[in-house]
């Protein structure tokens, strides 16, 4: 899903599956161990076990999102059609189709947040069509810091709240000719009960529709994707313009609109060095429920900490492949939230920076995993990453 349609999903998506841990426990027999060794270089690799046989892999989930605390769970991933030719480019050059991925699981954190989910991404007709979707049930416990994230009443205070219910997001994309552009349509539905007494916030009138439980919206998307890999790209770029319209006519409780425009670009600046950049802007208007206002979504920034009608984020990241299987990461980013309480010029800039490492855990899939340490306004946070940190 490109647009984070509910705080429930946006928080839980930061719990990345820690694939490495799934086979690092003691007592692995020789027969099992052979299934996780790449015959090309003799290194630990999960691609063979997933692309041969039944393709299933049980994976632990480790959550390190500061907004909900540490936690974990388990999921079952299935990958199929790893190497397929897609529709050729305009110049006749070949194009590989990304593999189909399906996953289902459950997770919980130390503050009582819990969720169960199923979802997947697949393509067909030589990658002329792509379908993405997921459905789940969650109870997410968070803090509301007021519009702009400066604290209720201008102080460092917050109010606890919980979202409890179902969420679903579905998207269908159609390739435009032989290009790297796609047109798509989406449907998002949420049935989330929430309780938050905004009368304690002098800016309560700016927070939209706190009583809205059901939100149903349809959206349109124009997307570009020329990345060389969907998991951990080294060249190309992906971006999208999304607009979603929520209405009581579609089964929701309130009428509002949400928008997002983003670009993730990757440049191989040297043989073993990849530079990446991110621009990401989000906006919402109308009777927006407080829990669906845009927020600064960036490593080192707790989810939903800085919310307003508009947000903008820019990040830069560099990956240095020190060895064929190991890489070092450094990144820095900045974001602003503005609109209902502050103008863009008056809103503070929140900055985060950090370092990390990656291991190429599935060579055939081009999938790297690892750890990031980010230092943000509220302190340091460690994240487990599977593939790109940007979604």
C-alpha positions as CSV (number, residue, x, y, z in Angstrom):
1,X,0.0,0.0,0.0
2,X,1.4,3.4,-1.0
3,X,-0.9,5.6,1.1
4,X,-0.9,4.8,4.8
5,X,-4.7,4.9,5.3
6,X,-4.8,4.2,9.0
7,X,-2.4,4.7,11.9
8,X,-2.9,1.0,12.7
9,X,-1.4,-0.1,9.5
10,X,1.3,2.6,9.4
11,X,2.6,1.6,12.9
12,X,2.5,-2.2,12.3
13,X,4.3,-2.0,9.0
14,X,7.4,-0.8,10.9
15,X,7.6,-4.3,12.4
16,X,9.8,-5.9,9.7
17,X,10.2,-9.7,9.5
18,X,13.6,-10.7,10.8
19,X,14.4,-13.4,8.3
20,X,17.9,-14.0,9.5
21,X,16.6,-15.1,12.9
22,X,14.4,-17.8,11.4
23,X,17.4,-20.1,10.8
24,X,19.9,-18.9,13.4
25,X,18.5,-20.8,16.4
26,X,20.6,-23.7,17.7
27,X,19.9,-27.3,16.7
28,X,19.6,-27.0,12.9
29,X,20.4,-30.3,11.3
30,X,22.7,-30.8,8.4
31,X,19.9,-31.5,6.0
32,X,18.1,-28.3,7.0
33,X,21.3,-26.3,7.0
34,X,22.0,-27.3,3.4
35,X,18.8,-25.7,2.3
36,X,20.1,-22.3,3.5
37,X,23.5,-22.4,1.8
38,X,24.0,-20.6,-1.5
39,X,25.9,-23.0,-3.8
40,X,27.5,-20.1,-5.7
41,X,29.5,-18.8,-2.7
42,X,28.8,-21.2,0.2
43,X,27.2,-18.4,2.3
44,X,24.1,-18.4,4.3
45,X,21.1,-17.6,2.0
46,X,17.4,-18.2,2.2
47,X,16.5,-17.9,-1.5
48,X,17.1,-21.5,-2.4
49,X,14.8,-22.8,0.3
50,X,12.1,-20.3,-0.8
51,X,12.4,-20.8,-4.6
52,X,12.7,-24.6,-4.5
53,X,10.2,-27.0,-2.9
54,X,7.0,-25.4,-1.6
55,X,8.4,-21.9,-1.2
56,X,7.1,-21.4,2.3
57,X,9.2,-19.8,5.1
58,X,8.1,-19.2,8.7
59,X,9.5,-15.9,9.8
60,X,9.6,-14.2,13.2
61,X,8.5,-10.5,13.3
62,X,10.5,-8.1,15.4
63,X,8.9,-4.7,16.1
64,X,11.1,-1.8,17.2
65,X,8.7,1.2,16.7
66,X,9.0,3.6,19.6
67,X,5.4,4.7,19.4
68,X,4.2,1.2,20.5
69,X,7.3,-0.3,22.1
70,X,9.2,-3.4,21.4
71,X,7.4,-6.6,20.4
72,X,7.2,-9.5,18.1
73,X,5.2,-12.2,16.4
74,X,5.3,-14.8,13.7
75,X,4.3,-14.9,10.0
76,X,4.3,-17.3,7.1
77,X,5.7,-16.0,3.8
78,X,5.3,-17.6,0.4
79,X,7.2,-16.5,-2.7
80,X,6.5,-17.8,-6.2
81,X,7.5,-17.0,-9.8
82,X,10.9,-15.6,-8.8
83,X,12.4,-15.4,-12.3
84,X,9.9,-14.4,-15.0
85,X,10.2,-12.3,-18.1
86,X,7.8,-9.4,-18.3
87,X,6.7,-7.2,-21.2
88,X,9.7,-5.8,-23.0
89,X,10.6,-2.1,-22.9
90,X,9.9,0.3,-25.8
91,X,13.5,-0.2,-27.0
92,X,13.1,-4.0,-27.0
93,X,15.3,-4.6,-23.9
94,X,14.1,-7.3,-21.5
95,X,12.3,-6.6,-18.3
96,X,12.1,-9.0,-15.3
97,X,8.8,-9.3,-13.4
98,X,8.9,-9.0,-9.6
99,X,8.0,-12.2,-7.7
100,X,4.6,-12.8,-6.2
101,X,4.7,-12.5,-2.4
102,X,2.0,-13.6,0.1
103,X,2.2,-13.3,3.9
104,X,0.0,-13.8,6.9
105,X,0.8,-13.5,10.6
106,X,0.2,-11.9,14.0
107,X,2.2,-9.7,16.3
108,X,2.0,-7.8,19.6
109,X,4.1,-5.2,21.5
110,X,4.8,-4.4,25.1
111,X,2.2,-1.6,25.3
112,X,-0.7,-3.9,24.4
113,X,-0.7,-3.2,20.7
114,X,-1.6,-6.4,18.7
115,X,-2.6,-7.3,15.2
116,X,-3.3,-10.2,12.8
117,X,-3.1,-9.8,9.0
118,X,-2.9,-11.4,5.6
119,X,-1.8,-9.8,2.4
120,X,0.1,-10.1,-0.8
121,X,1.4,-8.6,-4.1
122,X,1.2,-10.4,-7.4
123,X,1.5,-9.6,-11.2
124,X,0.1,-11.4,-14.2
125,X,-0.3,-11.1,-18.0
126,X,3.5,-10.6,-18.4
127,X,3.5,-7.9,-15.7
128,X,0.9,-5.8,-17.4
129,X,-1.2,-6.0,-14.3
130,X,-0.3,-5.8,-10.6
131,X,-2.5,-6.4,-7.6
132,X,-1.6,-5.5,-4.0
133,X,-3.8,-5.8,-1.0
134,X,-4.2,-6.8,2.6
135,X,-6.7,-7.1,5.4
136,X,-6.3,-7.4,9.1
137,X,-7.5,-6.7,12.6
138,X,-5.6,-4.5,15.1
139,X,-5.6,-2.9,18.5
140,X,-3.1,-0.1,18.4
141,X,-2.3,2.0,21.6
142,X,-0.8,5.4,20.9
143,X,-0.3,8.9,22.2
144,X,-2.0,12.0,20.7
145,X,0.4,15.1,21.0
146,X,-1.9,17.6,19.4
147,X,-1.8,19.1,15.9
148,X,1.8,19.9,14.9
149,X,3.1,17.5,17.6
150,X,4.2,20.2,20.0
151,X,2.2,18.8,22.9
152,X,-1.3,19.5,24.1
153,X,-1.8,23.1,25.2
154,X,1.6,23.9,23.9
155,X,3.4,21.7,26.4
156,X,5.0,18.3,26.2
157,X,1.8,16.6,27.3
158,X,-0.1,13.9,25.4
159,X,-3.3,11.8,25.6
160,X,-3.4,8.1,25.3
161,X,-5.8,6.5,22.9
162,X,-6.5,3.2,21.3
163,X,-7.7,2.1,17.8
164,X,-9.5,-1.2,17.7
165,X,-11.0,-2.8,14.6
166,X,-10.5,-3.9,11.0
167,X,-8.6,-2.4,8.1
168,X,-8.4,-3.3,4.5
169,X,-6.6,-1.8,1.5
170,X,-6.7,-3.1,-2.1
171,X,-5.1,-1.7,-5.3
172,X,-5.0,-2.7,-9.0
173,X,-2.5,-1.3,-11.4
174,X,-2.3,-1.5,-15.2
175,X,0.9,-0.8,-17.1
176,X,0.7,2.0,-19.7
177,X,1.8,0.3,-22.9
178,X,5.5,-0.9,-22.6
179,X,6.5,2.0,-20.3
180,X,7.4,2.0,-16.7
181,X,4.3,4.0,-15.8
182,X,1.1,2.5,-14.3
183,X,-2.5,3.7,-13.8
184,X,-4.3,2.3,-10.8
185,X,-7.4,2.3,-8.6
186,X,-7.7,1.5,-4.9
187,X,-10.2,1.0,-2.2
188,X,-9.5,1.5,1.4
189,X,-11.9,0.6,4.3
190,X,-11.4,1.0,8.0
191,X,-13.7,0.1,10.9
192,X,-11.8,1.4,13.9
193,X,-13.2,2.3,17.2
194,X,-11.4,5.1,19.0
195,X,-11.8,7.1,22.2
196,X,-10.0,10.4,22.7
197,X,-11.3,13.3,24.7
198,X,-10.1,16.3,22.6
199,X,-11.8,18.8,24.9
200,X,-8.5,18.8,26.9
201,X,-6.8,20.3,23.9
202,X,-7.5,24.0,23.2
203,X,-6.9,23.2,19.5
204,X,-9.5,20.4,19.5
205,X,-11.5,22.0,16.7
206,X,-8.5,21.5,14.4
207,X,-8.4,17.7,14.8
208,X,-11.2,16.8,12.3
209,X,-13.8,14.2,13.2
210,X,-12.8,12.3,16.4
211,X,-16.0,10.2,16.4
212,X,-15.6,8.8,12.9
213,X,-15.4,5.0,13.1
214,X,-15.9,3.8,9.5
215,X,-13.8,5.3,6.7
216,X,-14.3,4.1,3.2
217,X,-12.5,5.7,0.2
218,X,-11.6,5.1,-3.4
219,X,-8.5,6.3,-5.0
220,X,-6.6,6.9,-8.2
221,X,-2.9,6.4,-8.7
222,X,-0.3,7.3,-11.3
223,X,2.9,5.3,-10.6
224,X,6.4,4.9,-12.0
225,X,8.7,2.0,-11.3
226,X,12.0,1.5,-13.1
227,X,13.9,0.0,-10.1
228,X,16.2,-2.9,-10.9
229,X,14.9,-4.7,-7.8
230,X,11.7,-4.3,-5.7
231,X,13.3,-5.4,-2.4
232,X,16.6,-3.5,-2.3
233,X,17.1,-1.4,-5.4
234,X,20.5,-0.3,-6.7
235,X,19.4,1.8,-9.7
236,X,16.2,3.3,-11.1
237,X,13.4,5.1,-9.3
238,X,9.9,4.7,-8.2
239,X,7.3,7.3,-7.4
240,X,3.6,7.9,-7.4
241,X,0.8,10.5,-7.2
242,X,-2.1,9.2,-5.1
243,X,-5.5,10.7,-4.3
244,X,-8.1,9.0,-2.2
245,X,-11.6,10.3,-1.6
246,X,-13.6,9.2,1.5
247,X,-17.3,9.6,1.6
248,X,-20.5,8.5,3.5
249,X,-21.7,7.5,0.0
250,X,-19.0,4.7,0.1
251,X,-19.9,3.5,3.6
252,X,-17.9,5.8,5.7
253,X,-18.9,8.2,8.5
254,X,-17.3,11.4,7.2
255,X,-16.1,13.1,4.0
256,X,-12.5,13.9,3.4
257,X,-9.6,13.6,1.0
258,X,-6.0,12.4,1.3
259,X,-3.1,12.9,-1.1
260,X,0.4,11.7,-1.4
261,X,3.3,12.3,-3.8
262,X,6.6,10.6,-3.4
263,X,9.8,9.7,-5.3
264,X,12.5,7.2,-4.2
265,X,15.6,7.3,-6.5
266,X,18.7,5.1,-6.6
267,X,22.0,5.9,-8.3
268,X,25.1,3.5,-8.5
269,X,27.7,6.3,-8.0
270,X,30.6,3.8,-7.9
271,X,31.1,0.0,-8.3
272,X,30.2,-0.8,-4.7
273,X,28.4,2.4,-3.7
274,X,24.7,3.3,-4.1
275,X,23.3,6.7,-3.3
276,X,19.5,7.0,-2.7
277,X,17.2,9.9,-2.2
278,X,13.6,10.3,-1.0
279,X,11.0,13.1,-1.4
280,X,7.6,12.5,0.2
281,X,4.7,14.8,0.7
282,X,1.3,14.1,2.2
283,X,-1.9,16.1,2.7
284,X,-5.4,15.8,3.9
285,X,-8.5,18.0,3.8
286,X,-12.1,17.9,4.9
287,X,-13.5,16.1,8.0
288,X,-10.3,14.1,8.6
289,X,-10.3,11.8,11.7
290,X,-7.4,12.8,13.9
291,X,-5.8,9.3,13.5
292,X,-5.7,9.7,9.7
293,X,-3.9,13.1,9.6
294,X,-0.5,12.9,7.9
295,X,2.5,12.6,10.1
296,X,6.3,12.7,9.7
297,X,7.1,9.1,8.7
298,X,10.9,8.7,9.0
299,X,13.4,6.6,10.9
300,X,14.1,8.2,14.3
301,X,10.7,9.8,14.5
302,X,8.0,8.0,16.5
303,X,4.8,7.2,14.5
304,X,2.1,9.9,14.8
305,X,4.4,12.2,16.9
306,X,4.2,15.1,14.5
307,X,0.8,15.4,12.8
308,X,-0.9,18.1,10.8
309,X,-2.8,18.7,7.6
310,X,0.4,18.6,5.5
311,X,3.8,16.9,5.9
312,X,6.9,16.8,3.8
313,X,10.0,14.6,4.3
314,X,13.3,14.4,2.5
315,X,16.0,11.8,3.1
316,X,19.3,10.8,1.7
317,X,21.0,7.4,2.2
318,X,24.2,5.8,1.0
319,X,25.0,2.1,0.9
320,X,28.6,0.9,0.6
321,X,29.0,-2.8,-0.3
322,X,32.1,-3.6,1.8
323,X,32.0,-7.3,0.9
324,X,29.8,-9.3,-1.6
325,X,27.4,-10.1,1.3
326,X,27.9,-7.2,3.7
327,X,27.1,-3.4,3.4
328,X,27.3,-0.3,5.6
329,X,24.5,2.3,5.6
330,X,24.4,6.0,6.5
331,X,21.3,8.2,6.3
332,X,20.0,11.6,7.2
333,X,16.5,13.2,6.8
334,X,14.3,16.1,7.7
335,X,10.6,16.6,7.9
336,X,7.9,19.2,8.7
337,X,4.2,19.1,9.7
338,X,2.1,22.2,9.1
339,X,-1.2,23.6,8.0
340,X,-3.8,23.7,10.8
341,X,-1.7,25.2,13.5
342,X,1.4,26.5,11.8
343,X,2.3,27.7,8.3
344,X,5.1,26.0,6.5
345,X,7.5,28.8,7.3
346,X,6.7,28.7,11.0
347,X,6.7,24.9,11.5
348,X,9.8,23.4,13.1
349,X,12.0,21.1,11.1
350,X,12.5,17.7,12.7
351,X,15.9,16.1,11.8
352,X,17.0,12.4,12.1
353,X,20.3,10.7,11.1
354,X,21.8,7.3,11.6
355,X,23.9,4.4,10.5
356,X,23.3,0.7,9.9
357,X,24.4,-2.5,8.2
358,X,23.0,-4.9,5.7
359,X,23.5,-8.6,4.8
360,X,22.5,-10.1,1.4
361,X,20.2,-12.8,2.7
362,X,18.6,-13.8,-0.6
363,X,21.0,-13.3,-3.5
364,X,18.5,-14.6,-6.1
365,X,15.8,-12.2,-4.9
366,X,18.3,-9.3,-4.3
367,X,17.0,-9.0,-0.7
368,X,19.2,-7.4,2.0
369,X,18.3,-7.3,5.7
370,X,20.0,-5.6,8.7
371,X,19.8,-3.1,11.5
372,X,19.6,0.8,11.5
373,X,20.2,3.1,14.5
374,X,18.5,6.5,14.1
375,X,19.0,9.5,16.3
376,X,15.9,11.8,16.3
377,X,14.4,14.6,18.4
378,X,13.3,12.1,21.1
379,X,16.5,10.1,21.2
380,X,18.0,7.0,19.5
381,X,15.9,4.2,18.0
382,X,17.0,0.8,16.5
383,X,15.1,-0.6,13.6
384,X,15.2,-4.0,11.9
385,X,15.1,-3.6,8.2
386,X,14.1,-6.1,5.5
387,X,14.6,-4.6,2.1
388,X,14.4,-0.9,1.6
389,X,13.5,1.3,4.6
390,X,11.2,3.4,2.5
391,X,7.6,2.4,1.8
